[in-house]
Amino acid sequence: GNNLMPVTINGDGSITGFVAQTANIANGAIGTNQLANGAAAGVKLGTGSVIQTVSQTFAPYGDSGSDRGGSTTYSDTGIVFSITPTVSTSKILVLSEGGSFGYKTSDSQVDYYMRLVGTPSGGSLTEFREIEVRYTVANNTTQRLFDSWNMSYLHDHNGTVAIEYKVQHKHGVACTYCWARYRGATMTLMEIAV
């Protein structure tokens, strides 16, 4: 009848002989105060808790080559960052922001686009958000537009493979070139327990 287990409390405070999986501990008998720092991780932290956070700052870039958006097709901006979720049921909160610039010669307007995309390892690119920046005036001179931007998205990823997030840019019909990170940018990725 009796389910007794030999337990030894060691000099350093550790316990040997105790098997938590077979012990009959009442639900709720062990609370936060009884746990050591770092003892709980992942979904054990509770819904809405941050499991992990990574962040990257991207320097401003120049006005030539692949740094600029020079077409009506999306291209990479250099704002790219990855995270590997630890729990398949978590969500990734993607936060990105920066300072952009676009210009158009001899026109009454300037417009360009930026989008936030994600690609899981071995998967395909998905667009999460897109924004357009536009400025129109009454005269036909060179138009310049500086703007600050931010995009966020709560990504329900359903996996534990690395996910690459990036911001891309393209110019609209009324734009010669654009730069999504003309004044720099940041991206923060937070894995959230659900």
Secondary structure, DSSP 8 states (H G I E B T S, - for coil): -------EE-TTS-EES--TTTS---TTSS-GGGS-TT---GGGG-TT-EEEEEEEEE----SSGGGSB-SSS-EEEEEEEEE--SSTT-EEEEEEEEEEEEEEEEEEEEEEEEEEEEEETTS--EEEEEEEEEEEEEEEEEEEEEEEEEEEEEE---S-S-EEEEEEEEE-TT-SEEETTTT-EEEEEEEE--
